[in-house]
Amino acid sequence: MSKVLAFSRGADFCPGGSIFADDEDASFFLPRGHQVDVYFPTRKRSRINAPFVFSGELFDQKHKTSFESLPDECLFEIFRRLPEGEDRSACACVSKRCLTLLSNICKNEICSNIKNIRPENGFSEKGHEFGGEGYLSRSLEGKKATDVRLAAISVGTASRGGLGKLSIRGSNSDRGVTNLGLKAVAHGCPSLKTLSIWNVATIGDGGLIEIASGCQQLEKLDLCKCPTISDKALIAVAKNCPNLAELLLESCPNIGNEGLEAIGKCCSNLRSISIKDCTSVSDQGIASLFSSASLSLTKVKLQALTVSDLSLAVIGHYGKAVTDLVLNFLPNVSERGFWVMGNGNGLQKLKSLTVASCQGATDIGLEAVGKGCPNMKSAHLRKCVFLSDNGLVSFTKAAVTLESLQLEECHSVTQNGFFGVLFNCGANLKAISLVSCFGIKDMNLSLSSISPCESLRSLSICNCPSFGNTTLYVLGKLCPQLQYIELTGLEGLTDDGFLPLLKSSKAGLVKVNLSGCVNLTDKLVLCLANLHGWTLETLNLDGCKNITDSSLMAISENCPFLCDLDVSKCAITDSGIAVLADAEQFNLQVLSISGCTLVSDWSLPALRKLGHTLLGLNIQHCNAISSSTIDMLLELLWRCKILS
């Protein structure tokens, strides 16, 4: 039996003493309650040390048979007859040996005819089902991740709804998680559906094979930086966990083609897969995964792999159910790979495409992808160094159903490509975003014969240093139906460039983010409040150093539906805060005044009044607000989350 349980009575166990190496682990066992894992009895009867008489004979203490002297086989037979609930949890608290024994008892080894005994109710004919339905979630991080804690989770959650989700992030350097910990989980938590293991080098194939054998309801597996887990374990998961629907593999060098082939053959319910930086994965693994007739993947992410054009050709032909595709940093994929993928006629259902740092994402390659994906709604192109203005326009023309386009660090794209997209977007494009595209510069355009882009609702320009007033003026004339505007980090933007956009907007602005636009003034905010106050819900002026109390007065008078206001690092004072507090029909829920050095303790009454509706308040780096005032705010605004 000891061999079966894979442990022995050695120095690792602590009979009669604490089961923990330090006091921190002892806090894992909590008092009796509905949400706890293990019941710890209030007191434990002391052992009898004096001699005692039995059947008329005097026995010395050395002849006494103690609980700890029983062999593992006897204790195993005792524990498997215990009813579920507090009895098993109480026994697990006796010693590490008892905890290990209990955590190694499988479901099929528990006597099914044992009634559940409860002191308050006597005998209950119907006990708890072993393992439950998997309602509970547990997370172990860093030094808290040990085998002892996993064993306690295994025993304690079995009768309280069952463990459904387990996350292990990192491991204790001295007593880290090993295969024994996962074995305890596999034996005691058959309802486990989600398992996440990050950065744990001490777990190998044996532990994951135990999980595959004991937790056959597993639906999601996330392995990150697990160097000792190989194809052998992944094959076991594929064969024993038919419900697996989501698989994430990152930086697992020993997982390769054989494991992916097994997943493709056995896991017919797999819908999402993400493979990142797995050096053993090649075209063979991707091909065997996608070519499986039983697989219908909908979400695919390939990142930092050595795959070639062949993998993209396979995806383009067999990815008939794929709706979301992410291709990130595939250095061996050329223009031909994207062209073949687009012409494979298999990505008819693709709705979202993300391409980043791929040399093959050229004008010709992306145009072919646009034509081959007739239902594409969203495209995110990042660091596509070979994408030009003509290629961008061709791509958007080919993707006729495109609704959202995001360009990030595409420095070869200029104003010609950007406005070319808007001129040819048709009636579908609703959102466009430019992030750190240094090729965008101010230019003059004639709009006399150009029809406006009536479909565009959201415009985002972030950290494009050469973007200025002239370009924004053209955008205001071209996009009259904007409702969501994000212009951040644009130091060249002034009131003169933004005011025409405000005046030409017909739909009414709902969300405006102007953080980092240091040259904007109160004049802009006054116009914004007057023209769009009845629709404005969110306003971010973080870092606009020229904004003063005048802006807050205009906001308080004209923006009754504003619920989120950020005036961090602005030139507002106590008077501005008082104006906000005195406003009628004002329902502000989130207020950020971080870095407003002119706001002091005098704002306490106003902040208290605003606290009737506030759910979030940021007063970080407000040096004029004392610690005593902050303590008072924490007490008065008890339902508001305060960052100080």
Secondary structure as UniProt FT lines:
FT   HELIX           2..5
FT   TURN            11..12
FT   TURN            15..16
FT   HELIX           23..26
FT   TURN            27..28
FT   TURN            34..35
FT   STRAND          52..54
FT   TURN            55..56
FT   STRAND          57..59
FT   HELIX           61..63
FT   HELIX           67..69
FT   HELIX           72..79
FT   TURN            80..81
FT   TURN            84..85
FT   HELIX           86..92
FT   TURN            93..94
FT   HELIX           96..103
FT   HELIX           107..109
FT   TURN            112..113
FT   STRAND          116..118
FT   TURN            119..121
FT   STRAND          122..124
FT   TURN            130..131
FT   STRAND          136..141
FT   HELIX           142..144
FT   HELIX           147..156
FT   TURN            158..161
FT   STRAND          163..169
FT   HELIX           179..188
FT   TURN            190..191
FT   STRAND          194..198
FT   TURN            201..202
FT   HELIX           205..214
FT   TURN            216..217
FT   STRAND          220..224
FT   TURN            227..228
FT   HELIX           231..240
FT   TURN            242..243
FT   STRAND          246..250
FT   TURN            253..254
FT   HELIX           257..266
FT   TURN            268..269
FT   STRAND          272..276
FT   TURN            279..280
FT   HELIX           283..290
FT   TURN            293..294
FT   STRAND          299..303
FT   HELIX           309..318
FT   TURN            320..321
FT   STRAND          324..328
FT   TURN            331..332
FT   HELIX           335..342
FT   TURN            343..344
FT   TURN            348..349
FT   STRAND          352..356
FT   TURN            359..360
FT   HELIX           363..372
FT   TURN            374..375
FT   STRAND          378..382
FT   TURN            385..386
FT   HELIX           389..398
FT   TURN            400..401
FT   STRAND          404..408
FT   TURN            411..412
FT   HELIX           415..423
FT   TURN            426..428
FT   STRAND          431..435
FT   TURN            438..439
FT   TURN            448..449
FT   TURN            454..455
FT   STRAND          458..462
FT   TURN            465..466
FT   HELIX           469..478
FT   TURN            480..481
FT   STRAND          484..488
FT   TURN            491..492
FT   HELIX           495..504
FT   STRAND          511..513
FT   TURN            515..516
FT   TURN            518..519
FT   HELIX           522..532
FT   TURN            533..535
FT   STRAND          538..540
FT   TURN            542..543
FT   HELIX           549..558
FT   TURN            560..561
FT   STRAND          564..566
FT   TURN            568..569
FT   HELIX           574..582
FT   TURN            584..585
FT   STRAND          590..592
FT   TURN            594..595
FT   TURN            597..598
FT   HELIX           601..603
FT   HELIX           604..610
FT   TURN            611..613
FT   STRAND          616..618
FT   TURN            620..621
FT   TURN            623..624
FT   HELIX           627..636
FT   TURN            638..639
FT   STRAND          641..643
//
